[in-house]
Structures are given as C-alpha cells and as structure tokens.
Amino acid sequence: MPHVVIVGGGFAGVWSAAAAARVRGGNDLRITLIAPDADLVLRPRLYEPNPERAAVALKRFLGPIGVDHVRAAVQDIDVDAHRVTADGTEIAYDRLVLAAGSRLVRPAIPGADRLFDVDTLPAAQRLRGHLRNRDGYTVVVVGAGFAGLEIATELAGRGRVVLVEQAHEIAPDLGPGPRPAIEVALDHLNVERRLGTTVTEVTENGAVLADGSSIPADAVVWTAGLQASPLTAQIPGDRDRLGRLIVGPHLRVDGDVFAAGDVAAARADEGHWTAQSCQHAVPMGKTAGHNAAADLLGIPWVDFAPAPYVTGLDLGAAGAVYARGWDRLIALTGSEGKWVKRWIMDVIHPPLDDAATIYAHAGAITTPIPF
C-alpha cells in the first residue's frame, strides 16, 4: 500500500495529514504523522497567561480521519532510499511531507542557560511558574518582534518590563505602519525600551547589555529569531537565510518530497514570500498534503494560493493591532483589534472528534479573514 509520511505535528503537519486523508477517500493509502508529542501546540498562544490551554490532543484530530501517529522524533531522512529514521526505527515512505517547523535561535552568550522563552509549551510553562505569585517582578524581554511584543505587553500588567531591541526602532520587521499604535500601547503599559543594543550576558541577578549597563531582573526572556528545523539540511534543494527550502506553487521540493510551514519558503503573492506563521502554515499544509496524496492516486494537484495577508498583534491590556496587507495598514486598534485577535486565536483551533468537519476544513485550502 502506498505510504505518505508527514514529519511534524504543528499546524502544517496536522493539516497535511487531514488534506491527504480527504484526498484518499476510499482508496488504499496509508498516512503516518511522526511527531514526538501527544499534542498539537497552538504556538501563537504561548504568550497567554495559561499556556497549557494551547495544547490540543492529536488523537482527537488524527484518530477520526484514520491517520497513524508515531510518537518519535526524526533524526535522519534518506531521500534516495525513501526512508526516515525516528528514534532508531526506520519508516519507509512513497511521498514525504516535511513540516518539522522552526525553533528559536538561542544566543551563545554567558549565562544563556538562564534565559527563558515562550517558543515551546514547556518553556512557556517554565516562565509562568517562575513568575507565579511574584507581583512587582522585573522582566527583560529581548526582541521587539511579534513574540517579544506580545509577551512583554502581557507581562506588563503585574510588573516592570524592559524591552531590549538591537534595531533602533520597535517592531523592525513589522514596518512603520503599526509602529505608532504599538508605541502608544507600550507607553500606556509603561513598558520601558532600550533600543540599539542587546543582551550580552545573563547573570543570577539580571541582564548585562552591550553598552556595559546592567538591568536587575527576575527573568530574562529571549524572543529574537527563528530558524527552520535542521532536518531541512538533509533534503537537497535551495534554501533562504532562515534555512527554509524554496518550493514552487505545488510545495514540492524535488522528487517525492514536499515541504510546508516554517521549513518552506513559497511565494505568497507576486512580491512576497510566506511568513513563518500559522496564517501560512495552515494553507501550506493543506496544499502539500493534498498534492502528496494526489500524486500517488493520480488525481489533480492544487496550487498554493493563500488568503490576503493580515497582521494581528496582541498588546495585552492595551488591546491589539489588526492590520491588512504587507504594508500593515492599520484597520483596527484597541478593544476592536483585541476582538479580532481573539477571533483569530479561536479560528486556529482545529476541529476535533468529527471526521466530516475535519475534512470540510481540510478542503477549504484558503480561508480569508472576514475583517
């Protein structure tokens, strides 16, 4: 029986599995998802006060659609032999979807082992446990991008937060569009900013900055930089600066390998590449899974065609910013922006337990946000 193997249990991986299962119908096609954990983690929610709510049981999604889950981590991919090795077990495939995600790039600085982050569920729980029952804490957050801004503004309600950014402006990757609204929110929440510098050492008592100054702190949270899974290095193909495999509109890398989510760079439109976000990981997963199964069953492929790009940035008690387009022109702020952000966080939660509903969502490769 032909076999589709999917590596990764994040947004791209689970939706690859669902799309492949939908295409399979009543045909003989085995589908296996390999991921070490029992849960899909809704990573965009890990800045929230209760990060454990971001965990979704994979068995409630994969079980109803007849997808096998191998709980293991993949170490090796042999594209010539059509085989992956996961925790010592070899698993053969006919088509492979690599959806192994990305990971935080941790700095090689003294005291790096003292850093906190919100890149994984255990890491987010560790930070929350460390700060629990500590009103009046001081936290240094390194990096003023999406993750840094969201955790900084969330934590600002109960203590002092110092946001450190190597660039000379807040949110350098978001551009000038939303920056004034972000600055107003940071002022409202009394979030201090140290721009044009970075943390060079983490001590028992806080952070040392590049200019030699120190900030006493209860925790230093690192959010700066993501890199594609190192498994991409085992797949022949071109890569971008983030280590992502360059893929075409079918999300095929080469031969019998497809890539989706944070390990893949595809054209989102004529002038832009996909972002490392669930907004693109979900339709990429659906496209790659559909095409991997379609290739084996001799049915038509689909092109990756994501919905228009939008940005939703939570700003804690100051609300949120919701912007449209790659220039991120602000559409909503404050409580209205917060409502849309919460709606988005609800929408990314996958349907569970019912195969028909899961298939219906898997078939909707592009789902525009109606705001």
C-alpha positions as CSV (number, residue, x, y, z in Angstrom):
1,M,0.0,0.0,0.0
2,P,1.4,3.4,-0.9
3,H,2.5,5.4,2.1
4,V,2.5,9.2,2.8
5,V,4.7,10.1,5.7
6,I,4.4,13.6,7.4
7,V,7.2,14.8,9.7
8,G,5.9,17.3,12.2
9,G,2.9,17.8,14.5
10,G,2.4,21.5,14.2
11,F,-0.1,23.4,12.1
12,A,1.4,22.4,8.7
13,G,1.8,18.8,9.7
14,V,-1.7,18.1,11.0
15,W,-3.4,19.9,8.1
16,S,-1.1,18.0,5.6
17,A,-2.4,14.8,7.2
18,A,-6.1,15.9,7.0
19,A,-5.8,17.0,3.4
20,A,-4.1,13.7,2.4
21,A,-6.8,11.8,4.3
22,R,-9.5,13.7,2.5
23,V,-8.0,13.0,-0.9
24,R,-7.6,9.3,0.0
25,G,-11.3,8.8,0.3
26,G,-11.9,5.0,-0.1
27,N,-8.6,4.3,-1.8
28,D,-5.8,2.3,-0.3
29,L,-3.3,4.8,1.0
30,R,-1.6,4.7,4.4
31,I,-0.9,8.1,6.1
32,T,1.5,8.4,9.0
33,L,2.4,11.5,11.0
34,I,5.6,11.4,13.0
35,A,5.9,13.8,16.0
36,P,7.2,13.2,19.5
37,D,4.5,14.8,21.5
38,A,0.9,13.8,22.1
39,D,-0.4,17.3,21.4
40,L,-0.5,19.9,18.7
41,V,0.7,23.1,20.4
42,L,-1.0,26.3,19.2
43,R,2.3,28.1,19.3
44,P,0.8,31.6,18.7
45,R,-1.0,31.3,22.1
46,L,2.0,30.6,24.2
47,Y,2.3,34.2,25.4
48,E,-1.1,33.9,27.1
49,P,-1.5,33.6,30.9
50,N,-2.4,29.9,30.8
51,P,-0.2,28.4,28.1
52,E,-1.4,24.9,28.8
53,R,-4.6,25.9,27.0
54,A,-2.6,25.9,23.8
55,A,-2.3,22.1,23.8
56,V,-4.7,20.1,21.6
57,A,-4.7,16.3,21.7
58,L,-3.6,14.9,18.4
59,K,-5.6,11.7,18.8
60,R,-8.8,13.7,18.7
61,F,-7.8,15.1,15.3
62,L,-5.9,12.2,13.7
63,G,-7.9,9.4,15.1
64,P,-11.2,10.2,13.4
65,I,-9.6,10.6,9.9
66,G,-7.6,7.3,10.1
67,V,-4.1,8.8,10.3
68,D,-1.4,6.9,12.3
69,H,0.6,8.8,14.8
70,V,4.1,7.6,15.5
71,R,5.3,9.4,18.7
72,A,9.0,9.8,17.9
73,A,11.5,12.4,16.7
74,V,13.0,12.1,13.3
75,Q,16.8,12.2,13.2
76,D,17.6,11.2,9.6
77,I,16.0,11.5,6.2
78,D,17.3,9.4,3.3
79,V,15.7,10.7,0.2
80,D,17.4,8.1,-2.1
81,A,16.2,5.2,0.0
82,H,12.8,6.9,0.6
83,R,13.2,6.3,4.4
84,V,13.2,8.3,7.6
85,T,14.7,7.2,10.9
86,A,12.8,8.2,14.0
87,D,14.3,7.2,17.4
88,G,16.1,4.3,15.9
89,T,13.1,3.0,13.8
90,E,13.2,3.1,10.0
91,I,10.0,4.1,8.3
92,A,9.7,3.9,4.5
93,Y,7.6,6.3,2.5
94,D,6.4,6.8,-1.0
95,R,5.8,10.6,-0.6
96,L,7.2,12.7,2.3
97,V,5.9,16.0,3.6
98,L,8.5,17.8,5.7
99,A,6.6,20.0,8.2
100,A,9.1,20.0,11.1
101,G,8.6,23.7,11.9
102,S,11.1,26.2,13.3
103,R,12.9,26.8,16.5
104,L,14.2,29.8,18.4
105,V,17.8,30.7,17.8
106,R,19.4,30.9,21.2
107,P,22.4,33.1,21.6
108,A,25.9,31.9,22.5
109,I,26.4,34.3,25.5
110,P,27.5,33.8,29.1
111,G,24.5,32.7,31.2
112,A,22.4,31.6,28.2
113,D,21.2,28.7,30.2
114,R,19.4,31.2,32.5
115,L,17.3,32.5,29.6
116,F,13.6,32.0,29.4
117,D,11.5,31.8,26.3
118,V,8.0,31.1,25.0
119,D,8.9,29.0,22.0
120,T,7.5,25.7,23.3
121,L,4.8,24.8,25.8
122,P,7.3,23.5,28.4
123,A,9.3,26.7,28.1
124,A,6.2,28.9,28.4
125,Q,5.1,26.9,31.5
126,R,8.6,27.3,33.0
127,L,8.4,31.1,32.6
128,R,4.9,31.3,34.1
129,G,5.9,29.0,37.0
130,H,8.9,31.2,37.7
131,L,6.9,34.4,37.9
132,R,3.8,33.0,39.6
133,N,3.0,34.8,42.8
134,R,5.6,37.5,42.1
135,D,3.8,40.8,41.8
136,G,6.2,43.6,41.2
137,Y,8.7,41.5,39.3
138,T,11.1,42.9,36.7
139,V,11.4,41.1,33.4
140,V,13.8,41.9,30.5
141,V,12.4,40.8,27.1
142,V,14.9,40.6,24.3
143,G,13.5,41.2,20.8
144,A,10.7,43.6,19.8
145,G,9.1,41.4,17.1
146,F,5.7,39.6,17.3
147,A,6.7,37.2,20.2
148,G,8.6,39.9,22.1
149,L,5.8,42.5,21.9
150,E,3.1,40.0,22.9
151,I,4.9,38.5,25.9
152,A,6.1,42.0,27.0
153,T,2.7,43.6,27.0
154,E,1.1,40.5,28.6
155,L,3.6,40.6,31.5
156,A,3.4,44.3,31.9
157,G,0.2,44.1,33.9
158,R,1.9,42.7,37.0
159,G,5.4,44.2,37.0
160,R,8.1,46.2,35.3
161,V,9.0,45.1,31.8
162,V,12.1,46.3,29.9
163,L,12.0,45.6,26.1
164,V,15.5,45.3,24.5
165,E,15.8,45.6,20.8
166,Q,19.0,45.6,18.7
167,A,17.4,47.7,16.0
168,H,16.9,51.4,16.6
169,E,13.1,51.1,16.4
170,I,10.4,49.0,17.8
171,A,9.0,46.1,15.7
172,P,11.6,46.4,12.9
173,D,10.1,43.5,10.9
174,L,6.6,44.9,11.1
175,G,7.5,48.2,9.4
176,P,6.3,51.7,10.0
177,G,2.5,51.1,9.5
178,P,1.6,49.8,13.0
179,R,4.5,51.3,14.9
180,P,2.8,54.4,16.2
181,A,-0.1,52.4,17.6
182,I,2.4,49.9,19.2
183,E,4.4,52.8,20.8
184,V,1.2,54.3,22.3
185,A,0.3,50.9,23.7
186,L,3.8,50.5,25.2
187,D,3.6,53.9,26.8
188,H,0.2,53.1,28.2
189,L,1.5,49.9,29.8
190,N,4.8,51.6,31.0
191,V,6.9,49.2,29.1
192,E,10.5,50.6,29.0
193,R,12.5,50.4,25.8
194,R,16.2,50.0,25.3
195,L,16.9,50.3,21.6
196,G,20.1,49.9,19.5
197,T,21.5,47.3,21.9
198,T,21.2,43.7,23.1
199,V,21.8,41.4,26.0
200,T,25.4,40.1,26.1
201,E,25.3,38.2,29.4
202,V,22.6,36.8,31.8
203,T,23.6,36.7,35.4
204,E,21.8,35.4,38.5
205,N,20.6,39.0,39.1
206,G,19.6,40.1,35.6
207,A,21.0,41.1,32.2
208,V,24.1,42.9,31.0
209,L,23.7,44.9,27.9
210,A,26.2,45.6,25.0
211,D,26.9,49.1,26.4
212,G,28.0,47.6,29.7
213,S,25.0,48.7,31.7
214,S,23.0,46.2,33.8
215,I,19.3,45.7,34.4
216,P,18.4,43.8,37.6
217,A,15.7,41.3,36.7
218,D,13.7,38.3,37.9
219,A,13.8,36.8,34.4
220,V,15.3,37.5,31.0
221,V,13.1,36.3,28.1
222,W,14.7,35.7,24.7
223,T,12.5,36.0,21.6
224,A,14.9,37.1,18.9
225,G,15.0,35.0,15.8
226,L,13.6,31.7,14.3
227,Q,15.4,29.2,12.2
228,A,13.9,26.3,10.2
229,S,14.3,22.8,11.5
230,P,17.8,21.4,10.9
231,L,16.1,18.5,9.1
232,T,15.9,20.8,6.0
233,A,19.7,20.3,5.6
234,Q,19.0,16.6,4.7
235,I,16.8,17.5,1.8
236,P,18.6,18.5,-1.5
237,G,17.4,21.9,-2.6
238,D,17.9,25.7,-2.4
239,R,17.3,27.5,0.9
240,D,16.8,31.0,2.1
241,R,18.5,32.8,5.0
242,L,16.2,31.2,7.5
243,G,17.1,27.7,6.3
244,R,13.8,27.2,4.6
245,L,13.5,25.1,1.5
246,I,12.5,27.0,-1.6
247,V,9.3,25.4,-3.1
248,G,7.1,26.1,-6.1
249,P,3.3,26.5,-6.1
250,H,2.7,22.8,-5.5
251,L,5.1,22.9,-2.5
252,R,7.2,20.2,-4.0
253,V,10.9,20.4,-3.1
254,D,12.1,17.8,-5.6
255,G,11.3,14.2,-6.4
256,D,9.0,12.7,-3.9
257,V,9.4,15.3,-1.1
258,F,7.1,18.2,-0.3
259,A,7.6,20.9,2.4
260,A,5.2,23.1,4.3
261,G,5.0,25.5,7.1
262,D,8.1,27.1,8.7
263,V,10.5,24.8,6.8
264,A,9.4,26.0,3.4
265,A,9.5,29.3,1.6
266,A,6.8,29.7,-1.1
267,R,5.5,32.7,-3.0
268,A,2.6,34.2,-1.1
269,D,2.0,36.6,-3.9
270,E,4.0,38.1,-6.7
271,G,6.1,40.3,-4.5
272,H,6.3,38.4,-1.2
273,W,7.4,35.1,0.3
274,T,5.5,33.3,3.0
275,A,5.9,34.3,6.7
276,Q,6.8,31.8,9.4
277,S,3.3,32.0,10.9
278,C,0.2,29.8,11.2
279,Q,-1.5,32.1,8.7
280,H,0.6,30.5,6.0
281,A,1.4,27.2,7.7
282,V,-2.2,26.0,7.6
283,P,-2.8,26.5,3.8
284,M,0.7,25.3,3.0
285,G,0.0,22.1,5.0
286,K,-3.3,21.6,3.2
287,T,-1.7,22.1,-0.2
288,A,1.3,19.8,0.4
289,G,-0.8,17.0,1.9
290,H,-3.3,17.2,-0.9
291,N,-0.6,17.0,-3.6
292,A,1.4,14.3,-1.9
293,A,-1.7,12.0,-1.9
294,A,-2.9,13.2,-5.3
295,D,0.5,12.3,-6.8
296,L,0.1,8.7,-5.7
297,L,-3.6,8.4,-6.6
298,G,-3.4,10.1,-10.0
299,I,-5.8,13.0,-9.3
300,P,-5.3,16.7,-9.9
301,W,-3.0,18.8,-7.9
302,V,-3.7,22.2,-6.3
303,D,-1.6,25.3,-6.2
304,F,-0.7,27.2,-3.0
305,A,-2.8,30.3,-3.0
306,P,-3.1,31.9,0.4
307,A,-5.6,34.5,1.5
308,P,-4.6,38.1,1.6
309,Y,-2.0,38.8,4.3
310,V,-3.2,40.3,7.6
311,T,-1.5,41.0,11.0
312,G,-3.0,40.6,14.4
313,L,-0.7,41.7,17.3
314,D,-1.9,41.3,20.9
315,L,-0.9,44.2,23.1
316,G,-2.1,43.0,26.5
317,A,-4.3,45.4,28.5
318,A,-3.8,48.0,25.7
319,G,-5.8,45.9,23.2
320,A,-4.4,44.8,19.9
321,V,-3.4,46.0,16.5
322,Y,-5.1,44.5,13.4
323,A,-3.6,45.5,10.0
324,R,-4.1,44.5,6.4
325,G,-1.6,43.9,3.7
326,W,2.2,43.5,3.6
327,D,2.5,47.3,4.4
328,R,0.4,46.5,7.5
329,L,-2.0,49.4,7.2
330,I,-3.9,49.6,10.5
331,A,-7.6,48.6,10.3
332,L,-8.4,48.3,14.0
333,T,-6.8,49.0,17.3
334,G,-7.6,48.9,21.0
335,S,-10.6,46.8,22.0
336,E,-11.8,46.3,18.4
337,G,-8.4,45.0,17.4
338,K,-8.5,42.7,20.5
339,W,-11.8,41.2,19.5
340,V,-10.4,40.3,16.1
341,K,-7.2,38.9,17.6
342,R,-9.2,36.7,19.9
343,W,-11.4,35.6,17.0
344,I,-8.2,34.6,15.1
345,M,-6.9,32.7,18.1
346,D,-10.2,30.8,18.2
347,V,-10.2,30.1,14.5
348,I,-6.7,28.5,14.5
349,H,-8.0,25.8,16.9
350,P,-8.6,22.8,14.7
351,P,-12.0,20.9,14.8
352,L,-11.9,17.7,16.8
353,D,-13.5,14.3,17.0
354,D,-15.7,14.6,13.8
355,A,-14.2,13.4,10.5
356,A,-16.7,15.2,8.3
357,T,-15.9,18.6,10.0
358,I,-12.2,18.0,9.8
359,Y,-12.5,17.0,6.1
360,A,-14.6,20.1,5.3
361,H,-11.9,22.3,6.9
362,A,-9.1,20.5,5.1
363,G,-10.8,21.1,1.7
364,A,-11.0,24.8,2.3
365,I,-7.4,25.5,1.4
366,T,-7.8,29.2,1.5
367,T,-9.9,30.7,4.3
368,P,-9.9,34.6,4.2
369,I,-10.3,36.5,7.5
370,P,-13.6,38.4,7.0
371,F,-12.4,41.7,8.5
